[in-house]
Amino acid sequence: MSLLVDHEETQPVIPMKFMVDRHVYYQDEFHHNFYCEKPETSFIDNTLSSIKSKNLKSCLSSIVPVSYWMRKYKWRDYVLSDIISGITVAIMHIPQGMAYALLGNVPPIVGIYMAFFPVLIYFIFGTSKHVSMGTFAIVCLMTGKVVASYSTSVNSSITNNTLVDFSEIINNHTIPTVYSPMQVATAVTFSVGIIQLVMFILRLGIISSLLSKSLVSGFTTGAAIYVLIYQIKDLLGLKLPKRKISHFKLVYTIIDIFNALNYSNYASLIISAVTISIMMINNELFKPWLEQKCSMLFPIELIAIVSGTIISKYFDLPGQYMIDTVGNIPTGLPKPELPTIELIGNVMVDCIAITMVSYTVTLSMALIFAQKLHYDIDSNQELFAMGLSNIFGSMFSCMPVSASLSRSLIQQTVGGKTQIASIISCSILLIILLYIGPFFEPLPRSVLASIIVVSLKGMLLQAKQFLEFWRLSRLDGMVWMVTVVTVIIIGIDFGLLIGLITSIGTILLLSMKSYACLLGQIPNTELYLDISKYRGITELPGIKIFHYRGGLNFANRNYFKSKIFKHVNINPQKEFESRKKEARKKSPYQNDLNLENNENLRCIVIDFSALTYIDPSGIAILHAVYDEFSSIGILVCLAGCSGPIFESISKYDQYVSAKTKLIIFMTINDAITYACNKFISNV
């Protein structure tokens, strides 16, 4: 076929009619004549060839990305933007770090450590130029759950739910092991780092794709509600009992809050109300106006912390009104210390969920910026960078780190170009760690709780996405709802597991229930369309074209068989028995059966152009369908199989030694042409 060209407009004109003149292609004939089989190579051969193709310089650039992009850093164009971005992010790190550290049941200073030590490692090994590593509310909350489960202290040996039998301890001469919250937190961080490095070695960066959009949205929404309710005790200044439980913790927390409402600290309530009101007014009114005027961020969270600290100190709020404060904040850097190794086995299972969440959030943010600003992200290298960052951070009193949604957006919005902004941020935080930390000791915890609550607005508004998921797909809506409810009622880690199982279950359900229909021909063309959806479509006499879309495997093989029987309106077994009875009635002394006396249906063409996968059970059911229809004189042909599908069928026929060989054509038109010629020759 050649295109007609109009020389005046120099534009190709597609002809309205064309004719194809070729002989009918069996797919095995076409495969034999045109298929170019590539030489098989082993995994070791591929690995060695890739290593040989790379020199030392390229290997170093892939493992240590900073060695590559720093050589191309445009100091005159980028340095000022990175400095401004680094200062802005450092200002955000201070309130967010201190607030989110409370979610992890560790001292507030840990949040500043997390914004310093792991970030230095990510700067060297990370591939994203714009994510802001450090504290993230959901990851800190999940870590806090593990800390609360495994940490103990002498003063908390007896709680409302635990009674220690000291006589039994004395008789057995055993003393229960006591782990501090920091020991548990660093063990969790170290375990998360180890898991991420193992995932990097196994090249499992793609595993984050298992978390669908509906699952991530439902999980973050449920976790945001969890965090919100968890902050009520600090907002109201309540004293709640500690519960050593793993599941339904939020339900018990709500019960404890209602039981303790009469003992609320009204000073904490007033501080929380004022702080939240001022921050909401700033975010809804002043902040949008300021963004139109300049790109600088108004640090309302830092102002709230500084103001709260000054007011608490000079009006002696802790002494006058019994307000809970941040407490002791040490100066200087923490001494490097190995995590508690014996705890790793206990917390490893919980760390899997933390690893998945932290990596998925970080990679999602990195991909968003990479797509927007046109650069590449290596998902496996991100695992390597995060793993080393967490292992290094675990030696300096850090919880697991993740990219922050809000800080990353701010870092890019105010003009950040590279991870140099993170180094500027670390420099400012180093000054705070060395000299300014104790200034925040009188800060009321209700101020930090207020900052957390206001920052949750974006994640809470994700609840609106439920209607979108439900309208587009009921199954996605169900995944969202199941995840949210499970996270809130049972727990964050269990909610993630149930949401993941539900999400995978929907995929399996869709793969089992595939789409099937009959096709008809647009007259005088080679186009075949669904007869139930298009007008002017005609079915060819004596031929049924059965279209099947999806996978064909052991789970849905019976579904496929029932669908083809239903659409062609013939059950071969019943048809065979009915014909056998009719033959006996006509000639009781003759048992021979004329199986070709079928005037209505002579051929079934199965269109597999949309078949995505087939396994041996699926191929076996194809042979069964072929044999059953052949027994009543109906020809079955396959058409449009993709290369992998055809190869699977060929291997089955070769190794299983099927009695009959399936007839496979390149296109529907080839199969119909063959069938028509066969019918004519038999007449």
Summary of the structure (lengths in Angstrom):
residues: 683
radius of gyration: 33.9
end to end distance: 35.1
largest distance: 115.5
contacts: 2225
relative contact order: 0.13
helix: 62%
strand: 8%
